[in-house]
């Protein structure tokens, strides 16, 4: 029974997701994640501690 129930739930979720994607304006999650990572990387680089100069001291 578990395989049938799991398979039915998976198929129902897939069909529901396809319906939503075709009929509504769903944002592109991959594009949003890449934008977020680029923003986080720029913030991290701007707030990074300066490197120590061991050779000159």
PQR file with spaces between the fields and no chain letter, atoms N, CA, C, O and H, PARSE charges and radii, in Angstrom:
ATOM       1  N    UNK     1       0.818   -1.206    0.000 -0.4000 1.5000
ATOM       2  CA   UNK     1       0.000    0.000    0.000 -0.0000 2.0000
ATOM       3  C    UNK     1       0.858    1.265    0.000  0.5500 1.7000
ATOM       4  O    UNK     1       0.445    2.281   -0.559 -0.5500 1.4000
ATOM       5  N    UNK     2       2.025    1.228    0.605 -0.4000 1.5000
ATOM       6  CA   UNK     2       2.858    2.407    0.711 -0.0000 2.0000
ATOM       7  C    UNK     2       3.357    2.901   -0.632  0.5500 1.7000
ATOM       8  O    UNK     2       3.420    4.106   -0.876 -0.5500 1.4000
ATOM       9  H    UNK     2       2.361    0.403    1.059  0.4000 1.0000
ATOM      10  N    UNK     3       3.715    1.957   -1.511 -0.4000 1.5000
ATOM      11  CA   UNK     3       4.227    2.341   -2.828 -0.0000 2.0000
ATOM      12  C    UNK     3       3.122    2.971   -3.665  0.5500 1.7000
ATOM      13  O    UNK     3       3.353    3.951   -4.373 -0.5500 1.4000
ATOM      14  H    UNK     3       3.663    0.979   -1.312  0.4000 1.0000
ATOM      15  N    UNK     4       1.919    2.404   -3.581 -0.4000 1.5000
ATOM      16  CA   UNK     4       0.789    2.934   -4.354 -0.0000 2.0000
ATOM      17  C    UNK     4       0.431    4.328   -3.856  0.5500 1.7000
ATOM      18  O    UNK     4       0.205    5.233   -4.660 -0.5500 1.4000
ATOM      19  H    UNK     4       1.731    1.608   -3.006  0.4000 1.0000
ATOM      20  N    UNK     5       0.378    4.509   -2.551 -0.4000 1.5000
ATOM      21  CA   UNK     5       0.026    5.816   -1.980 -0.0000 2.0000
ATOM      22  C    UNK     5       1.095    6.858   -2.308  0.5500 1.7000
ATOM      23  O    UNK     5       0.772    7.989   -2.672 -0.5500 1.4000
ATOM      24  H    UNK     5       0.562    3.774   -1.898  0.4000 1.0000
ATOM      25  N    UNK     6       2.360    6.477   -2.180 -0.4000 1.5000
ATOM      26  CA   UNK     6       3.455    7.396   -2.482 -0.0000 2.0000
ATOM      27  C    UNK     6       3.458    7.762   -3.962  0.5500 1.7000
ATOM      28  O    UNK     6       3.632    8.926   -4.320 -0.5500 1.4000
ATOM      29  H    UNK     6       2.622    5.559   -1.885  0.4000 1.0000
ATOM      30  N    UNK     7       3.265    6.759   -4.819 -0.4000 1.5000
ATOM      31  CA   UNK     7       3.221    7.021   -6.261 -0.0000 2.0000
ATOM      32  C    UNK     7       2.060    7.921   -6.644  0.5500 1.7000
ATOM      33  O    UNK     7       2.205    8.807   -7.486 -0.5500 1.4000
ATOM      34  H    UNK     7       3.123    5.813   -4.527  0.4000 1.0000
ATOM      35  N    UNK     8       0.896    7.690   -6.018 -0.4000 1.5000
ATOM      36  CA   UNK     8      -0.264    8.534   -6.290 -0.0000 2.0000
ATOM      37  C    UNK     8      -0.012    9.969   -5.845  0.5500 1.7000
ATOM      38  O    UNK     8      -0.333   10.910   -6.573 -0.5500 1.4000
ATOM      39  H    UNK     8       0.778    6.969   -5.334  0.4000 1.0000
ATOM      40  N    UNK     9       0.553   10.142   -4.669 -0.4000 1.5000
ATOM      41  CA   UNK     9       0.847   11.490   -4.168 -0.0000 2.0000
ATOM      42  C    UNK     9       1.865   12.194   -5.058  0.5500 1.7000
ATOM      43  O    UNK     9       1.732   13.388   -5.330 -0.5500 1.4000
ATOM      44  H    UNK     9       0.814    9.379   -4.079  0.4000 1.0000
ATOM      45  N    UNK    10       2.876   11.466   -5.512 -0.4000 1.5000
ATOM      46  CA   UNK    10       3.883   12.043   -6.391 -0.0000 2.0000
ATOM      47  C    UNK    10       3.262   12.482   -7.708  0.5500 1.7000
ATOM      48  O    UNK    10       3.531   13.587   -8.178 -0.5500 1.4000
ATOM      49  H    UNK    10       2.983   10.496   -5.291  0.4000 1.0000
ATOM      50  N    UNK    11       2.435   11.635   -8.312 -0.4000 1.5000
ATOM      51  CA   UNK    11       1.795   11.969   -9.590 -0.0000 2.0000
ATOM      52  C    UNK    11       0.831   13.136   -9.424  0.5500 1.7000
ATOM      53  O    UNK    11       0.778   14.022  -10.276 -0.5500 1.4000
ATOM      54  H    UNK    11       2.216   10.737   -7.930  0.4000 1.0000
ATOM      55  N    UNK    12       0.068   13.143   -8.335 -0.4000 1.5000
ATOM      56  CA   UNK    12      -0.866   14.235   -8.090 -0.0000 2.0000
ATOM      57  C    UNK    12      -0.113   15.554   -7.922  0.5500 1.7000
ATOM      58  O    UNK    12      -0.538   16.577   -8.459 -0.5500 1.4000
ATOM      59  H    UNK    12       0.111   12.423   -7.643  0.4000 1.0000
ATOM      60  N    UNK    13       0.993   15.544   -7.189 -0.4000 1.5000
ATOM      61  CA   UNK    13       1.805   16.743   -7.007 -0.0000 2.0000
ATOM      62  C    UNK    13       2.440   17.214   -8.304  0.5500 1.7000
ATOM      63  O    UNK    13       2.541   18.415   -8.555 -0.5500 1.4000
ATOM      64  H    UNK    13       1.338   14.713   -6.753  0.4000 1.0000
ATOM      65  N    UNK    14       2.866   16.263   -9.126 -0.4000 1.5000
ATOM      66  CA   UNK    14       3.457   16.613  -10.416 -0.0000 2.0000
ATOM      67  C    UNK    14       2.431   17.276  -11.323  0.5500 1.7000
ATOM      68  O    UNK    14       2.704   18.319  -11.916 -0.5500 1.4000
ATOM      69  H    UNK    14       2.784   15.288   -8.922  0.4000 1.0000
ATOM      70  N    UNK    15       1.254   16.676  -11.430 -0.4000 1.5000
ATOM      71  CA   UNK    15       0.211   17.249  -12.282 -0.0000 2.0000
ATOM      72  C    UNK    15      -0.243   18.614  -11.768  0.5500 1.7000
ATOM      73  O    UNK    15      -0.503   19.517  -12.564 -0.5500 1.4000
ATOM      74  H    UNK    15       1.032   15.829  -10.948  0.4000 1.0000
ATOM      75  N    UNK    16      -0.341   18.772  -10.459 -0.4000 1.5000
ATOM      76  CA   UNK    16      -0.723   20.051   -9.872 -0.0000 2.0000
ATOM      77  C    UNK    16       0.345   21.109  -10.156  0.5500 1.7000
ATOM      78  O    UNK    16       0.017   22.255  -10.464 -0.5500 1.4000
ATOM      79  H    UNK    16      -0.129   18.039   -9.813  0.4000 1.0000
ATOM      80  N    UNK    17       1.615   20.729  -10.053 -0.4000 1.5000
ATOM      81  CA   UNK    17       2.708   21.655  -10.340 -0.0000 2.0000
ATOM      82  C    UNK    17       2.736   22.077  -11.799  0.5500 1.7000
ATOM      83  O    UNK    17       2.998   23.239  -12.106 -0.5500 1.4000
ATOM      84  H    UNK    17       1.882   19.799   -9.802  0.4000 1.0000
ATOM      85  N    UNK    18       2.468   21.143  -12.697 -0.4000 1.5000
ATOM      86  CA   UNK    18       2.412   21.472  -14.123 -0.0000 2.0000
ATOM      87  C    UNK    18       1.272   22.442  -14.397  0.5500 1.7000
ATOM      88  O    UNK    18       1.441   23.409  -15.140 -0.5500 1.4000
ATOM      89  H    UNK    18       2.254   20.199  -12.448  0.4000 1.0000
ATOM      90  N    UNK    19       0.113   22.188  -13.800 -0.4000 1.5000
ATOM      91  CA   UNK    19      -1.045   23.068  -13.981 -0.0000 2.0000
ATOM      92  C    UNK    19      -0.731   24.483  -13.489  0.5500 1.7000
ATOM      93  O    UNK    19      -1.025   25.463  -14.174 -0.5500 1.4000
ATOM      94  H    UNK    19      -0.025   21.403  -13.196  0.4000 1.0000
ATOM      95  N    UNK    20      -0.135   24.582  -12.308 -0.4000 1.5000
ATOM      96  CA   UNK    20       0.199   25.890  -11.736 -0.0000 2.0000
ATOM      97  C    UNK    20       1.218   26.610  -12.616  0.5500 1.7000
ATOM      98  O    UNK    20       1.077   27.806  -12.870 -0.5500 1.4000
ATOM      99  H    UNK    20       0.105   23.787  -11.752  0.4000 1.0000
ATOM     100  N    UNK    21       2.238   25.898  -13.082 -0.4000 1.5000
ATOM     101  CA   UNK    21       3.290   26.512  -13.897 -0.0000 2.0000
ATOM     102  C    UNK    21       2.756   27.016  -15.237  0.5500 1.7000
ATOM     103  O    UNK    21       3.246   28.017  -15.760 -0.5500 1.4000
ATOM     104  H    UNK    21       2.353   24.927  -12.876  0.4000 1.0000
ATOM     105  N    UNK    22       1.757   26.334  -15.796 -0.4000 1.5000
ATOM     106  CA   UNK    22       1.215   26.739  -17.085 -0.0000 2.0000
ATOM     107  C    UNK    22       0.219   27.883  -16.970  0.5500 1.7000
ATOM     108  O    UNK    22       0.097   28.689  -17.892 -0.5500 1.4000
ATOM     109  H    UNK    22       1.358   25.521  -15.372  0.4000 1.0000
ATOM     110  N    UNK    23      -0.489   27.967  -15.858 -0.4000 1.5000
ATOM     111  CA   UNK    23      -1.585   28.919  -15.761 -0.0000 2.0000
ATOM     112  C    UNK    23      -1.310   30.133  -14.881  0.5500 1.7000
ATOM     113  O    UNK    23      -2.116   31.062  -14.860 -0.5500 1.4000
ATOM     114  H    UNK    23      -0.390   27.312  -15.108  0.4000 1.0000
ATOM     115  N    UNK    24      -0.205   30.150  -14.161 -0.4000 1.5000
ATOM     116  CA   UNK    24       0.118   31.272  -13.289 -0.0000 2.0000
ATOM     117  C    UNK    24       1.553   31.715  -13.539  0.5500 1.7000
ATOM     118  O    UNK    24       2.365   30.957  -14.072 -0.5500 1.4000
ATOM     119  H    UNK    24       0.450   29.395  -14.177  0.4000 1.0000
ATOM     120  N    UNK    25       1.855   32.940  -13.153 -0.4000 1.5000
ATOM     121  CA   UNK    25       3.191   33.497  -13.332 -0.0000 2.0000
ATOM     122  C    UNK    25       4.057   33.075  -12.146  0.5500 1.7000
ATOM     123  O    UNK    25       4.091   33.758  -11.123 -0.5500 1.4000
ATOM     124  H    UNK    25       1.196   33.555  -12.721  0.4000 1.0000
ATOM     125  N    UNK    26       4.742   31.969  -12.284 -0.4000 1.5000
ATOM     126  CA   UNK    26       5.571   31.415  -11.226 -0.0000 2.0000
ATOM     127  C    UNK    26       6.997   31.920  -11.421  0.5500 1.7000
ATOM     128  O    UNK    26       7.527   31.834  -12.529 -0.5500 1.4000
ATOM     129  H    UNK    26       4.715   31.414  -13.115  0.4000 1.0000
ATOM     130  N    UNK    27       7.638   32.451  -10.359 -0.4000 1.5000
ATOM     131  CA   UNK    27       9.003   32.954  -10.524 -0.0000 2.0000
ATOM     132  C    UNK    27       9.993   31.826  -10.763  0.5500 1.7000
ATOM     133  O    UNK    27       9.766   30.686  -10.358 -0.5500 1.4000
ATOM     134  H    UNK    27       7.208   32.520   -9.460  0.4000 1.0000
ATOM     135  N    UNK    28      11.095   32.162  -11.427 -0.4000 1.5000
ATOM     136  CA   UNK    28      12.157   31.206  -11.708 -0.0000 2.0000
ATOM     137  C    UNK    28      13.042   31.099  -10.467  0.5500 1.7000
ATOM     138  O    UNK    28      13.795   32.021  -10.154 -0.5500 1.4000
ATOM     139  H    UNK    28      11.279   33.089  -11.756  0.4000 1.0000
ATOM     140  N    UNK    29      12.950   29.983   -9.769 -0.4000 1.5000
ATOM     141  CA   UNK    29      13.664   29.804   -8.509 -0.0000 2.0000
ATOM     142  C    UNK    29      15.176   29.768   -8.732  0.5500 1.7000
ATOM     143  O    UNK    29      15.934   30.303   -7.922 -0.5500 1.4000
ATOM     144  H    UNK    29      12.338   29.233  -10.023  0.4000 1.0000
ATOM     145  N    UNK    30      15.612   29.150   -9.809 -0.4000 1.5000
ATOM     146  CA   UNK    30      17.054   29.072  -10.089 -0.0000 2.0000
ATOM     147  C    UNK    30      17.647   30.464  -10.288  0.5500 1.7000
ATOM     148  O    UNK    30      18.738   30.753   -9.797 -0.5500 1.4000
ATOM     149  H    UNK    30      14.996   28.715  -10.466  0.4000 1.0000
ATOM     150  N    UNK    31      16.931   31.321  -11.004 -0.4000 1.5000
ATOM     151  CA   UNK    31      17.410   32.684  -11.241 -0.0000 2.0000
ATOM     152  C    UNK    31      17.446   33.472   -9.928  0.5500 1.7000
ATOM     153  O    UNK    31      18.383   34.234   -9.686 -0.5500 1.4000
ATOM     154  H    UNK    31      16.044   31.087  -11.402  0.4000 1.0000
ATOM     155  N    UNK    32      16.431   33.290   -9.088 -0.4000 1.5000
ATOM     156  CA   UNK    32      16.404   33.980   -7.803 -0.0000 2.0000
ATOM     157  C    UNK    32      17.543   33.513   -6.903  0.5500 1.7000
ATOM     158  O    UNK    32      18.153   34.323   -6.206 -0.5500 1.4000
ATOM     159  H    UNK    32      15.670   32.672   -9.285  0.4000 1.0000
ATOM     160  N    UNK    33      17.833   32.213   -6.913 -0.4000 1.5000
ATOM     161  CA   UNK    33      18.924   31.679   -6.094 -0.0000 2.0000
ATOM     162  C    UNK    33      20.272   32.204   -6.572  0.5500 1.7000
ATOM     163  O    UNK    33      21.123   32.554   -5.755 -0.5500 1.4000
ATOM     164  H    UNK    33      17.337   31.555   -7.479  0.4000 1.0000
ATOM     165  N    UNK    34      20.473   32.261   -7.876 -0.4000 1.5000
ATOM     166  CA   UNK    34      21.740   32.784   -8.408 -0.0000 2.0000
ATOM     167  C    UNK    34      21.918   34.255   -8.073  0.5500 1.7000
ATOM     168  O    UNK    34      23.025   34.687   -7.749 -0.5500 1.4000
ATOM     169  H    UNK    34      19.782   31.976   -8.540  0.4000 1.0000
ATOM     170  N    UNK    35      20.843   35.029   -8.147 -0.4000 1.5000
ATOM     171  CA   UNK    35      20.910   36.450   -7.788 -0.0000 2.0000
ATOM     172  C    UNK    35      21.241   36.618   -6.311  0.5500 1.7000
ATOM     173  O    UNK    35      22.056   37.464   -5.942 -0.5500 1.4000
ATOM     174  H    UNK    35      19.945   34.679   -8.411  0.4000 1.0000
ATOM     175  N    UNK    36      20.607   35.812   -5.471 -0.4000 1.5000
ATOM     176  CA   UNK    36      20.882   35.863   -4.028 -0.0000 2.0000
ATOM     177  C    UNK    36      22.317   35.505   -3.705  0.5500 1.7000
ATOM     178  O    UNK    36      22.940   36.136   -2.851 -0.5500 1.4000
ATOM     179  H    UNK    36      19.945   35.125   -5.770  0.4000 1.0000
ATOM     180  N    UNK    37      22.848   34.494   -4.381 -0.4000 1.5000
ATOM     181  CA   UNK    37      24.239   34.105   -4.154 -0.0000 2.0000
ATOM     182  C    UNK    37      25.200   35.198   -4.603  0.5500 1.7000
ATOM     183  O    UNK    37      26.214   35.429   -3.946 -0.5500 1.4000
ATOM     184  H    UNK    37      22.341   33.981   -5.075  0.4000 1.0000
ATOM     185  N    UNK    38      24.902   35.875   -5.708 -0.4000 1.5000
ATOM     186  CA   UNK    38      25.759   36.959   -6.181 -0.0000 2.0000
ATOM     187  C    UNK    38      25.738   38.130   -5.194  0.5500 1.7000
ATOM     188  O    UNK    38      26.778   38.731   -4.927 -0.5500 1.4000
ATOM     189  H    UNK    38      24.078   35.687   -6.242  0.4000 1.0000
ATOM     190  N    UNK    39      24.580   38.451   -4.662 -0.4000 1.5000
ATOM     191  CA   UNK    39      24.479   39.533   -3.683 -0.0000 2.0000
ATOM     192  C    UNK    39      25.232   39.167   -2.403  0.5500 1.7000
ATOM     193  O    UNK    39      25.964   39.989   -1.852 -0.5500 1.4000
ATOM     194  H    UNK    39      23.735   37.963   -4.879  0.4000 1.0000
ATOM     195  N    UNK    40      25.049   37.924   -1.929 -0.4000 1.5000
ATOM     196  CA   UNK    40      25.745   37.481   -0.719 -0.0000 2.0000
ATOM     197  C    UNK    40      27.263   37.492   -0.918  0.5500 1.7000
ATOM     198  O    UNK    40      28.004   37.860   -0.006 -0.5500 1.4000
ATOM     199  H    UNK    40      24.454   37.256   -2.377  0.4000 1.0000
ATOM     200  N    UNK    41      27.724   37.094   -2.095 -0.4000 1.5000
ATOM     201  CA   UNK    41      29.160   37.092   -2.379 -0.0000 2.0000
ATOM     202  C    UNK    41      29.719   38.507   -2.390  0.5500 1.7000
ATOM     203  O    UNK    41      30.810   38.743   -1.871 -0.5500 1.4000
ATOM     204  H    UNK    41      27.122   36.795   -2.835  0.4000 1.0000
ATOM     205  N    UNK    42      28.987   39.453   -2.975 -0.4000 1.5000
ATOM     206  CA   UNK    42      29.470   40.830   -3.005 -0.0000 2.0000
ATOM     207  C    UNK    42      29.495   41.440   -1.603  0.5500 1.7000
ATOM     208  O    UNK    42      30.410   42.198   -1.281 -0.5500 1.4000
ATOM     209  H    UNK    42      28.101   39.262   -3.397  0.4000 1.0000
ATOM     210  N    UNK    43      28.512   41.124   -0.769 -0.4000 1.5000
ATOM     211  CA   UNK    43      28.496   41.618    0.609 -0.0000 2.0000
ATOM     212  C    UNK    43      29.661   41.020    1.391  0.5500 1.7000
ATOM     213  O    UNK    43      30.331   41.714    2.156 -0.5500 1.4000
ATOM     214  H    UNK    43      27.769   40.508   -1.030  0.4000 1.0000
ATOM     215  N    UNK    44      29.893   39.723    1.188 -0.4000 1.5000
ATOM     216  CA   UNK    44      30.991   39.063    1.896 -0.0000 2.0000
ATOM     217  C    UNK    44      32.337   39.642    1.495  0.5500 1.7000
ATOM     218  O    UNK    44      33.197   39.841    2.352 -0.5500 1.4000
ATOM     219  H    UNK    44      29.348   39.159    0.567  0.4000 1.0000
ATOM     220  N    UNK    45      32.537   39.915    0.220 -0.4000 1.5000
ATOM     221  CA   UNK    45      33.805   40.474   -0.245 -0.0000 2.0000
ATOM     222  C    UNK    45      34.006   41.907    0.242  0.5500 1.7000
ATOM     223  O    UNK    45      35.135   42.309    0.524 -0.5500 1.4000
ATOM     224  H    UNK    45      31.838   39.754   -0.476  0.4000 1.0000
ATOM     225  N    UNK    46      32.934   42.676    0.342 -0.4000 1.5000
ATOM     226  CA   UNK    46      33.080   44.068    0.791 -0.0000 2.0000
ATOM     227  C    UNK    46      33.314   44.159    2.298  0.5500 1.7000
ATOM     228  O    UNK    46      33.874   45.149    2.771 -0.5500 1.4000
ATOM     229  H    UNK    46      32.017   42.350    0.113  0.4000 1.0000
ATOM     230  N    UNK    47      32.897   43.150    3.058 -0.4000 1.5000
ATOM     231  CA   UNK    47      33.057   43.177    4.515 -0.0000 2.0000
ATOM     232  C    UNK    47      34.173   42.267    5.010  0.5500 1.7000
ATOM     233  O    UNK    47      34.276   42.016    6.211 -0.5500 1.4000
ATOM     234  H    UNK    47      32.442   42.346    2.674  0.4000 1.0000
ATOM     235  N    UNK    48      34.998   41.776    4.117 -0.4000 1.5000
ATOM     236  CA   UNK    48      36.088   40.872    4.475 -0.0000 2.0000
ATOM     237  C    UNK    48      37.190   41.645    5.195  0.5500 1.7000
ATOM     238  O    UNK    48      37.470   42.798    4.867 -0.5500 1.4000
ATOM     239  H    UNK    48      34.914   41.980    3.141  0.4000 1.0000
ATOM     240  N    UNK    49      37.804   41.000    6.172 -0.4000 1.5000
ATOM     241  CA   UNK    49      38.917   41.618    6.890 -0.0000 2.0000
ATOM     242  C    UNK    49      40.098   41.764    5.940  0.5500 1.7000
ATOM     243  O    UNK    49      40.297   40.916    5.070 -0.5500 1.4000
ATOM     244  H    UNK    49      37.576   40.063    6.438  0.4000 1.0000
ATOM     245  N    UNK    50      40.879   42.820    6.093 -0.4000 1.5000
ATOM     246  CA   UNK    50      42.061   42.974    5.215 -0.0000 2.0000
ATOM     247  C    UNK    50      43.105   41.907    5.566  0.5500 1.7000
ATOM     248  O    UNK    50      43.217   41.475    6.713 -0.5500 1.4000
ATOM     249  H    UNK    50      40.717   43.508    6.800  0.4000 1.0000
ATOM     250  N    UNK    51      43.860   41.498    4.547 -0.4000 1.5000
ATOM     251  CA   UNK    51      44.897   40.489    4.758 -0.0000 2.0000
ATOM     252  C    UNK    51      46.075   41.095    5.506  0.5500 1.7000
ATOM     253  O    UNK    51      46.418   42.259    5.297 -0.5500 1.4000
ATOM     254  H    UNK    51      43.769   41.849    3.615  0.4000 1.0000
ATOM     255  N    UNK    52      46.694   40.302    6.378 -0.4000 1.5000
ATOM     256  CA   UNK    52      47.863   40.765    7.126 -0.0000 2.0000
ATOM     257  C    UNK    52      49.098   40.737    6.212  0.5500 1.7000
ATOM     258  O    UNK    52      49.248   39.852    5.370 -0.5500 1.4000
ATOM     259  H    UNK    52      46.415   39.357    6.548  0.4000 1.0000
ATOM     260  N    UNK    53      49.957   41.711    6.401 -0.4000 1.5000
ATOM     261  CA   UNK    53      51.200   41.772    5.628 -0.0000 2.0000
ATOM     262  C    UNK    53      52.333   41.228    6.509  0.5500 1.7000
ATOM     263  O    UNK    53      52.914   41.965    7.306 -0.5500 1.4000
ATOM     264  H    UNK    53      49.834   42.430    7.085  0.4000 1.0000
ATOM     265  N    UNK    54      52.636   39.951    6.361 -0.4000 1.5000
ATOM     266  CA   UNK    54      53.665   39.316    7.199 -0.0000 2.0000
ATOM     267  C    UNK    54      55.085   39.660    6.748  0.5500 1.7000
ATOM     268  O    UNK    54      55.979   39.748    7.590 -0.5500 1.4000
ATOM     269  H    UNK    54      52.164   39.353    5.713  0.4000 1.0000
ATOM     270  N    UNK    55      55.318   39.854    5.474 -0.4000 1.5000
ATOM     271  CA   UNK    55      56.665   40.070    4.963 -0.0000 2.0000
ATOM     272  C    UNK    55      57.211   41.446    5.326  0.5500 1.7000
ATOM     273  O    UNK    55      58.420   41.589    5.510 -0.5500 1.4000
ATOM     274  H    UNK    55      54.592   39.783    4.790  0.4000 1.0000
ATOM     275  N    UNK    56      56.362   42.457    5.432 -0.4000 1.5000
ATOM     276  CA   UNK    56      56.836   43.828    5.666 -0.0000 2.0000
ATOM     277  C    UNK    56      57.024   44.139    7.146  0.5500 1.7000
ATOM     278  O    UNK    56      57.778   45.056    7.472 -0.5500 1.4000
ATOM     279  H    UNK    56      55.380   42.341    5.282  0.4000 1.0000
ATOM     280  N    UNK    57      56.380   43.426    8.048 -0.4000 1.5000
ATOM     281  CA   UNK    57      56.467   43.758    9.477 -0.0000 2.0000
ATOM     282  C    UNK    57      57.659   43.178   10.133  0.5500 1.7000
ATOM     283  O    UNK    57      57.861   43.374   11.332 -0.5500 1.4000
ATOM     284  H    UNK    57      55.767   42.681    7.784  0.4000 1.0000
